[in-house]
Amino acid sequence: MAGSVLLVGHGLMNYLIAQQLRANGWHGPAKPGKRFWEYGVYECRAVGGLHEHIKLS
């Protein structure tokens, strides 16, 4: 299964989610933008598409 996901948040929550995505093998900036309308793009380069799930705990 392949596809796209849009996650909208701000501040500390974006930072924490970014750290967990990177820990699960996703590639993207360590710190997403902090200013209004900034964003970070994260890609999963696993064979076969996206991981089955992402733990955000």
N, C-alpha and C positions, 0 to 999 in steps of 0.2 A: 504494500500500500504506500503510495507516495502522495504528497500534497503539500499545502501551505497552511501555516497557522499564523494568526495575528493576535498578539497579546498586547493589551494596552494597560499601562500602569504608570507609576511615577516613583521617583526618589528611591528610598531604601528597598522597596519591593522589587523594582527593576534590577537593582544590583544583586539582590539575593537570588532572583530567578536566573539571572545571567550566570552566576557562580554555579548553580545547580545544573544548568544546561551544559556548561563547559565540563563539569565533572562527569557528565554522562556521555561525553564524546562529541558534543556539538562544537562547531568552530564559529567564533565571533569575538567581538571586543570583550575584554575583561570587565570593563566599566562602560555600560551604555550611557548615552548622553544625559546630562542633568538639566539642560535648559529646555524651555518650552519647545515643543514640536521636534525635539531630537529623538533619535531612535537607534537601535542596534539591530543588525541582521545576523541571525544565527543559522548555520547550515549543518545538516546531519549528512555526513559523507559515508555512512555505513553501507555496506553492500546490501542491495535489495531495498533501499529506501530508508524511511524513517524507522527509528527504534519502536518497539511495540508500545512502550510507555516511558514516561519521564517521571521520576520521583521528585517531588518538590517538598520533601520533608527534611 
